[in-house]
Amino acid sequence: MTTPPRKRSSKPAAEPAAPKGLVDVVAAGDRRESLIALRDELARRLVLADKDIAAIARQLTNTLQAIAELPAPAERSTLDEIAAKRAARRTAAS
């Protein structure tokens, strides 16, 4: 038995929606994390792009530059994390 051929849709492919993670990260307000999420999204779109490759590549380059210009994030040790949690608990208990 053979299966009948599938009909192809004549509708153009819709623009892929931004992953919820990108929206959530940007909404949280952390500039570095927002730029990193944007970088990842632009890289994904560049790989999948059929058109507007130059524009996406330019946006990706600008985003990479903006990330590079940010000051280095402060490194926190495990002890710093524990101390911050302890301080938060004490403040909440007061």
CORZICOR-V557859 format. One record per residue. N is the residue number from 0. SS is DSSP state (~ for helix, > for strand, _ for the rest). Layout:
# CORZICOR-V557859
{{N,SS} {N,SS}}
This chain:
# CORZICOR-V557859
{{0,_} {1,_} {2,_} {3,_} {4,_} {5,_} {6,_} {7,_} {8,_} {9,_} {10,_} {11,_} {12,_} {13,_} {14,_} {15,_} {16,_} {17,_} {18,_} {19,~} {20,~} {21,~} {22,~} {23,~} {24,~} {25,~} {26,~} {27,~} {28,_} {29,_} {30,~} {31,~} {32,~} {33,~} {34,~} {35,~} {36,~} {37,~} {38,~} {39,~} {40,~} {41,~} {42,~} {43,~} {44,~} {45,~} {46,~} {47,~} {48,_} {49,_} {50,_} {51,_} {52,~} {53,~} {54,~} {55,~} {56,~} {57,~} {58,~} {59,~} {60,~} {61,~} {62,~} {63,~} {64,~} {65,~} {66,~} {67,~} {68,~} {69,_} {70,_} {71,_} {72,_} {73,_} {74,_} {75,_} {76,_} {77,~} {78,~} {79,~} {80,~} {81,~} {82,~} {83,~} {84,~} {85,~} {86,~} {87,~} {88,~} {89,~} {90,~} {91,~} {92,~} {93,_}}
